Amino acid sequence: MIIGIAGTSGSGKSSVCALFEKSNFLIIDFDKLTHTVYESNNECINEIDNNFFGVVKNNVIDRKELAKIVFNDKEKLALLNSIVHKYLIESMNNIINANKEKDVILDAPLLFEANLDKICDYTICVTCDFEKKIERIIKRDNLTYDEAKMRLTNQKDDKYFIEKCDFTIINNDNLDENIVNDIIKKMRNGGENIK
């Protein structure tokens, strides 16, 4: 089974993934995968260097500098995603093929934009209150309030994900493990989806 997890930055997708991991799912975290591609894939590094002036120095991508550019410009973000996408898909396929006996979670912020939902048996939206997202982004990425807000402004809103996903998990605080276990049971039984 392949399950896609979607939602905005700061929504708490990692916490939900950790609960799926406890149930023996293999987690493919696209943020981590992106970092690996940024650090080790020379073709990708060269493409970024050719399209984003000054963010590559000594064959190393300055991710903070790149983030400043793309999170303030939707067109540049789309360009970056179009460059990195093919390298991420190749890495993802290698991981899935090496773990064919495992159920897989795709933790992919751009699940729908990258058409990854097409390979998923089910999709889950993770969401929480706006201020909770801001708080998490500030803490995780050491950003100011305005920087965190700008990051969210340049992403799809919760409604977009809720409408597209089979299940929705609200993850404000103290996520109940039973919610994830219930969803796993429903998916395994091919049961009805819940919003």
Salt bridges, closest charged atoms under 4 A:
GLU39 OE2 - ARG63 NH1 3.27
GLU47 OE2 - LYS86 NZ 3.23
GLU65 OE1 - LYS68 NZ 3.81
ASP103 OD2 - ARG188 NH2 2.82
ASP117 OD2 - LYS118 NZ 3.65
GLU135 OE2 - LYS132 NZ 3.38
ASP141 OD2 - ARG140 NH2 2.94
ASP141 OD2 - ARG151 NH1 2.56
ASP158 OD1 - LYS133 NZ 2.64
GLU163 OE2 - LYS159 NZ 3.70
ASP173 OD2 - LYS132 NZ 3.03
GLU177 OE1 - LYS22 NZ 3.21
